[in-house]
Amino acid sequence: MKKPEARVLFIESSVNKNKILIQILTVLGYNVFTVANIEEAIHKTITLPPDIIICNEDFEEYNGFQIYTMLENDLLKYGIPFILLLGEYDRSSIAMGEELGIDGFIFPPFDLLKVKNILNKRLLKNEVRKSLALKYFQEIWDLIPLGFFIVENKRIIKGNCYFTHMLGEKNNLSRKYFLNEIFCFDSVKSEEIRLYRFLNGLEKSCSLKNIQLNNKKAELFHINLFYLDNHLAALNMMGIIQPQLNGNSHQIHNSQEEEEIKGLKEIIDLQQILTHRENQILKLSADGIPIKLIAQQLQISIRTVEKHRSNIIQKTNAGNIIEAIMYARKYNMLEQ
């Protein structure tokens, strides 16, 4: 069954074009919000993931298949069903969509019962998949012979049995620990720099070596940290810790200076990360100007604009242009 007030993101170029379908969705109890450009669609998908997305077959300079491909990573991350709205029944379009992985199709004439069944089945299927995945995760959480822990706002809020035993506690943490209460990150300068980059959003994951625990300074550990995708305002992350075989300490200290210089060089390079043209296009994109208008304003081709935007996404290690804009705003790159 449909969840109460399930959120539907409707991607369409004209609100009035699909007025009847929107009325049907409203009658069915869905909370419908529409977007009229791809940048806004990506932004909504990331910042407030909907329960389901309905997208027009034709949208601005893109078609529905291209939009699905652009959103695919985020759809998989958040488990969002994607429904393609066709102008009419088209067997070849449906076959192409199924091959890409599109979840369902709607086409006129619109019937309340038909629309209800299509959306409810997609939502139910997705809820079952999420429930099974969560159950499986909980079952293996305490069976893996590695230390797993969850972090929220730099505090460790949950750890598996292996992790809590490493801390000398029982099966549950006695309190929420700050990361630096448990780990001695400042023992290796290069790893401290790498952690700084990660905690400030410059990296999506972080692998740290030669880290000591404050209660086990005679041992070294290997720690992996990465951000979890979720619907919460606070960024959560997961950590994995495992004992590391002690290597030659002399070799570790000899390589420390080289690693530190490399880390500092990466930070300096961030200050000159984009070319002049890429900065222009990033600022215009941040103002919400579509690709076509950017091309006209800069007197370059649409393909050139798309190429520059692709470079921006790659250089900022973002998943799409919206994430790149958020990254640039965070580090005041748009004010330069």
N, C-alpha and C positions, 0 to 999 in steps of 0.2 A: 504493500500500500504506500501511497504517497505520504511523505513526511509533512506535518503541519507547516504551512507557509513556506514550502520549499521555494528556493530562489531560482528564477529562470533568467539567464542572461540572453537577451535577444539581440543578435548582431544583424542589423539591417540598415540600408541607406535611406529608407523613407518610412516614417512611422505609419502614415496613412495606408501604405501599400498592403500591410498585413494587419489591418485594424480588426478584421473579423477573428483572426487567429488569436490575437492578443486578448480580445473580449472573451473568447472561449477559455483561455488560460486563466484569466481573472475569475471567471465563473467557477472554474475547477479549484480555486483556492490558491493558485500559485502567485507568488510575489514577483511580478515581471518588471525588469528594468532594461532599457534599451540603450544601445550605443551605436553611434553613426560613423565611427572610424576605427581602423584596426589598432591604432595606438591605444585608444581608450579601452578597446576590448582586451588587449593584453594586460593593461594596467588593472582593470577590474578583475581579471582572472587571477592575477598575482596577489593583489591587496585584499580582495574580498571574494574568494573563490565561490562561485555559485554552485547549486546542486546539479544543475543541468544547463547546457548551452544549446540554443537553437540558432542556426545561422542560415541566412539567405544564400541561395545557390550563386547569385551574382551580387557582388558587393564592391563598389568603387572600381578600382583597377584590378581587383582580385576576384577569383571565384571561390566558392565554398571549399573546394578541395585544397586550394592554396592556403586558405585561412586555417583549415584543420592542420595542415602540415606545420604552419607557423606556431600554432598553439599546442602541438602534440606533446611536447615535453612537459608542459604545465598540466595538460589534461591527465597525463599518466601520473604525475607527481600527486595531484590532488584527487585523482579518481573521479573526474568529471565526465559524464556521458555527453557526447556531441551528436546532436540531431541536425541533419541537413534538410533545409526547406527547399523543395523543388517547385518549379513553376507548373509542372505537370508530371504524371507518371512517366518515367524514362528508365527502361530496363538497363540500358548501357551505363547510365549515370549511377544507378544503384549498385551495379556490379563493380564499377570503378571505386565507389565509396566503400563497399564492403572489403575490397582488396586493400584499401588504405587503412582500414580499421575503424571507419565511422560507425557509430553505434546504432543509428536508426535514421529513418527518412519520413518526412511528412509532405504531402502534396494535396492540392485541392481536388475535389470539393472537401472542405473541412467539416468533419463530423465530431461532435462533442465526445461521444463514446470512443471513437477511434483514436482521437488525440489523447484522451485519458488513458487508454490501454497502452499506447505506445510509450508515453512518458512514465507511467507507473511501473511498467515492466523493466524499463532501463534503470530506474531508481532502485527498485527492489533488488535487481541483479547486482548493482554496485554495492548496496548495503550488505548483501550476503558475502560478497568478495572481501569487503573490508573487515567484516566480523570474523571470517575464517582466518584472514591474515593476522589479525590481532590475537586470536586464540592461539595460533601456531607460534607467534612471537613470544607470548607469555609462557608457553610450554618449554621453549628452548632457552629462555632467558637465563634460567638457573642451571642449565645443563652444560653450557659451553665452558670449557676450562680456560676462559679468559676473563679479565675484569671488564665488565660493561657498566657504564654509568651515564645518567642523564643530567644535563646542566641547564639551569634556567637563571638568567641574569647573573652569570658567573658563579652561581652556587650549585653544588651537587645535590640534587633533590632525591635521587634514587640510584641504587646500585644493586647488581646481582650478588648472589652468595659469595662468589669467588672474589669480587671486589671488596665486599664488607669484611671478609676474613683477612684480606691483605692489610686492612686497617686495624685489625685486632678487635673487631666488633662481631656481634652475632649476625643473624640473618638480615637485620634491618639497620639502617643508619640511625644513630642516636639523635642526630640533628643535621641541618643543612650546612655543609662545609663550603667555604670559598675555595676556589681552585688552589690558590697559593697557600692555604692552610695544610693541604695534603701533599702538594708537589713542590719541589724545590727547583723552580724554573730558572733562577738566576745563577745556577752552577755552571751553565754553559752559555756564553753570551750569544752565540749564533742562534741557539734554540730559543732564547728569550726574544730575539728580533723576529724570528719566524712566528712565535706565538703572538707577538704584538700585531703583526700584519693580519693574522687570522682574526683576532678579537676585534680589530677595527674594520673588518669587512673587506680587506684587500685580497683574501684568499677564502675559498669556499670549504677547504679542508686543510688539515695541518698534521704533519708527521714529525714527531719529536723523538730524538734519540738521546741516550746517556742522561736520562732524567732520574733524579733521586726522589724517594718518598721521605718526608720529614721524619717518619718513624723507622725508616730502614735505609739509612744513609750508606750502609756498606754495600747495597745492591743498586744496580742500574736497571732502568725500565724503558721500554719503547711505548710511546703513547700516540694514538691517532685520534684526532678531533675532527668532527665535521658537523655542519649545520643541518638541522632537521627541518623539512618543509612542514609547516603547520598553519592553522588558521588563527593562531594567537598573536597578539601584538608583540609580546616578548619573544625574542629569538631564542629558540632552544637548540641545544647541541647534544650530540652523543659522543662519548669517549670510550676508547678501547685501550686497555693497558695490559702489557705482558712483560714478564721478566726478560732481561736482555743479558746475553752472555758477556761477561767482563772481557773487554779487549785490552790491548796494550794502552795504558793510560798515557804513556809518552806520545804515542801516535795520535791519540785524541786531542791532546793539547797542541801538538804541532799543526793539526788541521784546523784548529779553532780560529786562528787569525784569518786564514783564507776564507772560511765560511762566513766570518763576521764581515769581512770586506765585501763579499758577494751579496750578503743581505743588505748592507748599507747602500751598495750600488743600485739594487733593485728599488729601494725606497727613493733614491735620487732620480732614477729614471721615470718614476711615476709623475714627477713634476713636469716632464716634457713628453707625456705619453701620447698626445695627439698632434697631428699636423695642423697648420693654420686652417686649411679647408675643412678638416674633420671637426675642428672646434666650431667653425661657422655652422656646419650642418647639425652638430649636437645642440647648439644653442637654439637654432630655429626649430628643431624637433621638440625641444623642451618647451617651446612656446606653443606647441600644438599645431604647427603648420604642416599640412600634408606633404607627401613626397613630391607631388606634381607642382605645388606652389613653390617649394624649395628649389626645384629645378629651374622654374621660370625666374625666380628672384636672383639666383646665382648664375643664370644663363648657361646651364649645363644640362646634360641629358638625365632623364629619370634613372637610367641604368647606372650612371656615374654616382648619383645620389645614393642609390641602393648599395653600390660597392663601398662607398665611404662609410655608410651606416654599418655595413658588415664588418669593416675594419674597426670601427668604434667599439662594437660589441665584443670583438675578439680581444682588443687591447685592454678593455676594462674587465675582461673575464666575466662578462654578463651573459645571461641567457637570451636576452632580447633588448631592443632599444629602450624600453621602459626601465629595465634594470640598469642600463648604462646611464640613463638620465638621473636615476636615483643615486647611483654611485657618484656621478659628477657633482650633484648638489651636496652630497655628504662631504666632499672634499673641496667644495667651493671652486670647482673648475669652471663653472658657468659665470663666475664673477670676474674672471681674469680678462 
